[in-house]
């Protein structure tokens, strides 16, 4: 179930307020890395323990911090991981226990969307915690460092195009089918022929529009870089910058571009329906595999919580 949610997380259902994951800028980087390492690694316990240094290297690859910035970022990441382990992991355990129960039965599209909302709400908690520190660091960026971010965006955008915007429509379709099958099999184990056929039909009927998604990606990146550059040029104070950053997050949650908002809602509803339909075709063995996966995550999180408990 959790892996199947990947089919709808990039957008939000029209039934629920969007909570898009933060991507592609220094404003969001701390939250993005912590969230990815905490929630998505098959070696969760190992990955979580290395989250702070891995996140620093990822961020530094975008910005190229100076010595003072490096110290502040490393400190912030260490503090964030301690806060996250202490305050957030128990809630994640409760969420996993609930998922273990629900994954054994059929699931409606509405329930899939509700699960997506639950996950995005937890991402919001991370964002709200991280944003003041991210803004504080962003206010110290030099013009050269902002340029470094833009250069890195060019590289990651090229990688995104290679994955999603192949010129040959058939290659693009095959790549999408492969992604969907891999997501499902990571959670349920191998799919049978009927389930693979369902994925093929789903991709063919999906409203997913790679060109529109890419255009929104670029617009969000331009918005973020322009915001940080404006802070630099105008000497914006911390409180004003934080308010503007929160406005930027709101624009991520609900795009100011109506065409994309409508598309995002359609896509999310479709993906909730597909996730439900695919789950409801799974066998008892596949659902047992999913429960096993969830219990593995749960065990790793409980171990992390126990390690942090006072002796």
Buried (B, 14 or more C-beta within 10 A) or exposed (E): BBBBBBBBBBBBBBBBEBBBBBBBBBBBBBBBBBBBBBBEBEEBBEBBBEBBEBBBEBBBEBBBBEEEBBEBBBEBBBEBBEBBBEEBBEEBBEBBEEBBEBBEEEBEBBBBBBBBBBBBEBBBBBBEBBBBBBBBBBBBBEEEBBBBBEEBBEEBBEEBEEEBBBEEEEEBBBBBBEBBBEBBBBBBBEBEEEBBEBBBEBBEEBBBBBEBBBBBBBBBBEBBBEBBBEBBEEEBEEEEBBEBBBEBBEBBBBBEBEEBBEBBBBBBBBBBBBBBBBBEBBEEEBBBBBBEBBEBBBBBBBEBBEEEEEE
